[in-house]
Amino acid sequence: MSATPSTLTRTAQLVGFLLKYRNSGVFTGVDWDAATDLDVEVPEEGRPADFVRDLEALGPTFIKIGQALSTRPDMVPPAYLAALEKMQDDVNALDAATIEAVVEAELGVRLHSVFPQFDAKPLGCASLAQVHRATLRDGREVAVKVQRPNVAQVIRSDLDTLQMLASKADHNTQVGRRLHFADWVQEFRKTVMDELDYRLEADHLERFGEHLAKYPMLVVPQPLRDLSSARVLTMELVTGSKVTEPLGLRRTEHSMRPLVVDLLRGYLDQMFVHGEMHADPHPGNLLITPDHRLAIFDLGMVAHIPPKMRGRLLKLVFSAVDGRGEAVADELIALGVRLHDFDEGRFVREVGQHVARYAAHGHSQDWSEGRLFLHLSRLSALCGLRTPPEFNLLAKTLLNLETVCIALDPELSLKATVEDHLQGLLRDRLLQTLSPANLASEAIELQSLLQDAPRKVGTVLSLLAENRLQMRITGWQDSAIMENLQKIANRIAAGIVVAALLISSALLLRSGVGPFLFGYPAFALLLFVVAVGLGLAIVVSALRNDKKPRPREERGTRS
């Protein structure tokens, strides 16, 4: 399918943006100085701020990409990382007629028949949607989140273009082969397309509300399913003040510590017990309600963590809080992918040193868990270890939570609170492994092993006794080794043919047998031209098709 003029224009625009910042260090990894300095000064103006403004100008897809890049310290230098965290997602509000048309098309009813009062002025506007206050027929106040028209089509088109550019970068550049841009774009595509389906966000609101119900200081607004669809989400209205606003007298009259403790424990449970991580818990998505509770909303971006990785991350966080650097390095290696230039000795040494420094300064806000994990992600990239996206997201989530907790209760020891709750989670996890159901499952597997072992051992011994034991290597015929051997054999055969043709043409030139062309035997000239053509074809084929082998990558198994 040929590209349309608009697609070509958009592609040229994106290529121009990438070329403009090709020397910025974004997408090319971090250097040692950036990776080892936790207190890098961030310029207020200049290239990082320009980078963010240009991303915002490219539209909703790239605003979301900027938010995703803020969780990738292995790809983005610290100055740009800090600038991305300040990215604004504020856009002009849509007119009331457009919003009304979207709501009526999605719900299949007249707007005012469902919402007798619908405030045309939005509570908030973003690149993907805007939220309006409304009142139901029974008098309940709700918030209605309405997706902007055609935003899904724009994002799909942009992502198709990015996928094409990322694949070319992975295929043709060393940094692409190292960072796997195409995989990152594919992962981002899934995340952002899920965020555009408000039915999934309604699921997240319900599950988070259920999971956090045991923490009385937390509240999650629940969706109204009958008034929600893929592009419209109606939920309970929650009002309050932002956690970053000065609390003043409120903090004096009402202690914020129970609220902060519940927030930390609730999020740790979500991550390590339920396997769901709110990917964007920044202060703007949290409100202090008039009854002095903390409201959590905007759950469009939720990452799901599989059970095995969940256990690894829990052990990693607990080891870091406990100050065991080598254990942290072991878990990171087990979670990550070792690139061909992975320096394990240097990695273990550096991780051990920085975890020890964190343990020594554990009560300082400059040495929080979130900052430590972001730093470990940079060290991993520097030493040739690709960490999983879940680890980077965990680091960013903890960093955002720490910002909120410090704003609410600066005197609280976050490390002590986290460590205490993690100990409880580890005890619960151990008890779960000893539950009757798990023990019964293990017993069944052990019984199966004991039943099959004598027969399998007898079969192996019989084959050995009869000298019939064979080992088969599958995939040999389709392997890269066979392909390269065939390529070598073909080129040797072609080289022999070329040499034979040259020798034959030389002998015929001396024979003097006609007919003649330009004073030389025509048949000899023909053989010479064929030999030269074949020789050039071999050279061109070698230059075009022979490439350096793809860097070897291994899943970490150190434990």
Secondary structure, DSSP 4 states (H G I P E B T S, - for coil): -PPPHHHHHHHHHHHHHHHHTTTSSTTS---HHHHH-TTPPPPSSSHHHHHHHHHHHT-HHHHHHHHHHTT-TTTS-HHHHHHHHT-----PPPPHHHHHHHHHHHHSS-HHHH-SEE-SS-SEE-SSEEEEEEE-TTS-EEEEEEEPTTHHHHHHHHHHHHHHHHHHHHHH-HHHHHH-HHHHHHHHHHHHHHHT-HHHHHHHHHHHHHHTTT-TTEE-PPB-GGG--SSEEEEE----EETTS--THHHHHS-SHHHHHHHHHHHHHHHHTS-EEES---GGGEEE-TTS-EEE-----EEE--HHHHHHHHHHHHHHHTT-HHHHHHHHHHHSEE-TT--HHHHHHHHHHHHHHHHHTTTSGGG-HHHHHHHHHHHHHHHTEE--HHHHHHHHHHHHHHHHHHHH-TTS-HHHHHHHHHHHHHHHHHHHHTSHHHHHHHHHHHHHHHHHHHHHHHHHHHHHHTT------TTSTTSHHHHHHHHHHHHHHHHHHHHHHHHHHHHHHHH--S-EETTEEHHHHHHHHHHHHHHHHHHHHHHHH--PPPPP-EE----
